[in-house]
Amino acid sequence: MSATRREFMLVLLAGAVGAGLVVLAVRQAWAHATFTPPRPLPAQDIAVTGQQLVPLASALALAALACLAAVIATRSVLRRAVGILLAVRGGATGGAVLASRGAWAGLAAALGKGGGAVGGALSGPLGGSTTSGAPSGGAVHEIVVAGPGQVIMAGAPWRAAAIAGAVAIVLAGVATAWRGPRWPVMSARFERSSPARPRGTDSASMWESLSRDVDPTVDDSTRT
């Protein structure tokens, strides 16, 4: 395998791993919303995933995978443009993850208000569980809380993994924009080489053959 082809494959692998890491990370629990209602009501502990806090990150990571497919199918200047777009999407993914602290702060503020504010803040697909026996595993339901609550940040490793994946996407995009035009093209292996020109078909050789009453279009090996 040539050096350019090896470089091409490594960049594609880095971008795909980075996008996959982002998608995996945002599916994990990044925070836990805990509620302490008055007795005898049981306490509630609800996991909040990164997808709920940063829905844009997953969409951008999937768009980065589409860009990687475009890198394989393009060449020259167009491939460089796709690399720039890939880097931009990676940067936007990282920015969305870094900005997720704002979503955490808004969630915490909603919990502090209690009641209806909490129900509106956490309604939707929740992948966690509750100590009150509520259904879990991604069920869609409205949360009604009759007491104060707080947010416990438990997804720092997954948040760091998402940022690392975004950095990998950015690096893959920069490498594509810089080195992409030198990489092999997908369709190159399917291009047929031009047929070999028959020996003796130049003008001088043809006139010489005709002067000797020899057909210049017939191969010597076929003559008897």
Secondary structure, 3 states (H helix, E strand, C coil): CCHHHHHHHHHHHHHHHHHHHHHHHHCCEEEEEEECCCCCCCCEEEEEEHHHHCHHHHHHHHHHHHHHHHHHHCCHHHHHHHHHHHHHHHHHHHHHHHCHHHHHHHHHHHHHHCCHHHHHHHCEECCCCCCCCCCCCCCEECCCCCCCEEEEECCHHHHHHHHHHHHHHHHHHHHHHHHHHHCCCHHHHHCCCCCCCCCCCCHHHHHHHHHCCCCCCCCHHHCC
